[in-house]
Amino acid sequence: MPATRRLAEELGVSRGTVKAAYDQLVAEGYLTARQGAGTRVAQLPAPDAEPPGASARARVPRFDLRPGSPDVGAFPAAAWLRALRRAVDAVPSAAYDYGDPRGRMELRTALSGYLGRARGVVAPPERIVVTSGYVQGLALLTRVLGGAEIAMEDPGLPFHREVVRRGGGRVVPAPVDERGVRVEELGDSAAVVVTPAHQYPTGVTLHPSRRRALTDWARARGALVVEDDYDGEFRYDRQPVGALQGMAPGQVVYMGTASKTLGPALRLGWMVLPPDLVDAVADAKLHSDHHTESLGQLALAELIGGHAYDRHVRASRLRYRGRRDRLVERLGARRRVRGIAAGLHALVDVEDEAGVLERAAAAGLAVGRLGEHWHVPGTEGRPQGLVVGYGTPREGMYAEALEALGEVLDAEV
Ligand SMILES: Cc1ncc(COP(=O)(O)O)c(C=O)c1O
């Protein structure tokens, strides 16, 4: 490095300033200074050729029809911003302090009304715990159940099984058929986790007889039904089927999320609990992260209270329904497309998952596969299918994504 006096003259700053800058860079390890040897640039290892995350980015497919996300391009940013501003304007400064582990009362009150009206959930605010998404609710409940056996749908989302396992729960499969979970095969688990409105990933709606049987099973054993209502708002052929929780509020833990209606980035979810579980779950929440971030909760409360949330859900439902219709129109003549009455994904029968996935990847198309959702992975002797998430592509990309999928599938038959 140049001598401090020379550099100071060159830059027109004081020598003290240059010395301070050198000292800082020495302290941070970029320069080395040895008495009499001047200041040198430190020999640092070359930075990694690929910054972390670059390879993940390189793998981003051109067309993303994987299930799990809504069209985040339709996030109601302006309405969210207005709601947040109104919330911040209105709250007392105490809102910036630690709060109730169950969440802000404003949001629990708004959810209480919304869930009763839209989903038939019996949800007094004091029985609601706001969480950082469904996944946290599942983890908290697992912790509260303390290593108990928990039955989870088969097929079902492997990520959620892993969440339960890592929380110390013992996961056993709860087989699913075309009427939903096979209640007669449930054993003595402490809880069963189900997706009654739109089974993930098969898309079936829990049959009325099974709804009854499931709540009877829980009552008879003192067990819990955990109702994952992740996309219950999106029903296309009729009014949404009410939540199971409304039939048995003492037996069912209802869980909802803003991940499909608004966006997963918000990390906002809610549990409606039987009375005897509220304190234990609130305590687990307290010892996990005190409570979910308050300002987002307040904004969501505003959004629900001002009915912008309902408007957004209604508009989204129409758009997703249109996408679903286009999917069925493109594939339906030659393929069985199942689970289309609701939600943001459908199951498309194929002969050879692996082969189709390979051709899809070559076409820059990512799509889910049924085979990865079994408790014991594999395709032998099982139905094979693609799990197609039609919510994810941006509006302008959907037609092309659909055509790419259609071509990949046309090549199989
Ligand atoms: C079956 C199922 N349940 C719940 C969720 C929502 O999870 P979270 O609220 O943690 O984002 C998802 C999201 O993909 C899902 O697929």
The ligand as an ORCA input file, in Angstrom:
! r2SCAN-3c Opt
* xyz 0 1
  C     -50.245    -29.486      2.632
  C     -49.785    -28.139      3.064
  N     -50.118    -27.685      4.272
  C     -49.737    -26.466      4.713
  C     -48.983    -25.638      3.927
  C     -48.651    -24.265      4.432
  O     -47.513    -24.229      5.177
  P     -47.001    -22.854      5.813
  O     -48.159    -22.148      6.433
  O     -46.005    -23.312      6.829
  O     -46.387    -22.043      4.728
  C     -48.579    -26.069      2.684
  C     -47.716    -25.211      1.861
  O     -47.172    -25.586      0.878
  C     -48.994    -27.348      2.233
  O     -48.659    -27.788      1.022
*
